[in-house]
């Protein structure tokens, strides 16, 4: 149970960090 919850939380954190990270990277490349 805890393993599934951990994986779900980890994937959610990665998505939340990847979205603004991709925006910053896109802005840095075309700035």
NORJO-V538938 format. One record per residue. N is the residue number from 0. RES is the residue in one letter. SS is DSSP state (H for helix, E for strand, C for the rest). NEAR is the number of other C-alpha atoms within 10 Angstrom. Layout:
n->N res->RES ss->SS near->NEAR
n->N res->RES ss->SS near->NEAR
This chain:
n->0 res->X ss->C near->5
n->1 res->X ss->H near->7
n->2 res->X ss->H near->8
n->3 res->X ss->H near->9
n->4 res->X ss->H near->10
n->5 res->X ss->H near->11
n->6 res->X ss->H near->11
n->7 res->X ss->H near->12
n->8 res->X ss->H near->12
n->9 res->X ss->H near->12
n->10 res->X ss->H near->12
n->11 res->X ss->H near->12
n->12 res->X ss->H near->11
n->13 res->X ss->H near->11
n->14 res->X ss->H near->12
n->15 res->X ss->H near->11
n->16 res->X ss->H near->11
n->17 res->X ss->H near->12
n->18 res->X ss->H near->11
n->19 res->X ss->H near->11
n->20 res->X ss->H near->12
n->21 res->X ss->H near->11
n->22 res->X ss->H near->11
n->23 res->X ss->H near->12
n->24 res->X ss->H near->12
n->25 res->X ss->H near->11
n->26 res->X ss->H near->10
n->27 res->X ss->H near->9
n->28 res->X ss->H near->8
n->29 res->X ss->H near->6
n->30 res->X ss->C near->7
